[in-house]
């Protein structure tokens, strides 16, 4: 195993430039035995496209690994923080060594770096992104606002992405297989019945239905059991888009009620902020 560089514990500030991109230029790059490199168990990216991986392997065969992977020392091995796709492609062409930048970071920092690097490259599916956010909350105690600041997204985006995990596994697999889009998935969240969600998802995939058409089908499904006037359903749809969550209007002979769903305390706080009740 190659000798480990010294004086590393500078943390995330040393790794990211002011543009919030990973800065390798200021770091020492060394070559290590590829058999001493191990993947992260909680790496945000769970799925690797075989065709794209083979294309990268062909490029590495011809040009080598042009950008080092980011690792940290774990005992006598190097655990990948960012760059697992390059590592896998290098293994495909039987490289004996691979260029790395070694960082001395905590589990929490390693998770942050891995997530940000994948988001910058747009390598994560929406399901992987949601699982990564959920992991940061459950394993490292983040709140949604902190994640939003770390990854440069709005808190509404974080909350809505995590909500996608409430869909049935069959629909999540369809997302992974790119049979439906994240826009379709968000539309399906407005439907209560999982069987109805799956039925519409299958129809979307089979008929190549647009997100707009899917929204109309979801409205129709909601209208059938409740027999609500079209204008009420349209208002519900507008409320759902504004609040980023399920909203239901129940008209009565005199007056009625509006029910806005929330999924955890942070989601409630987000909705109260939108209403101007808290700041």
PyMOL commands that set and color helices and strands:
alter all, ss='L'
color gray80, all
select helices_A, chain A and resi 12-15+34-36+50-63+84-92+107-120+126-140+144-151+155-166+169-176+182-188+194-207+211-226+230-243+265-274
alter helices_A, ss='H'
color red, helices_A
select strands_A, chain A and resi 30-33+37-38+69-74+77-82+97-102+247-251+256-260
alter strands_A, ss='S'
color yellow, strands_A
deselect
rebuild
show_as cartoon
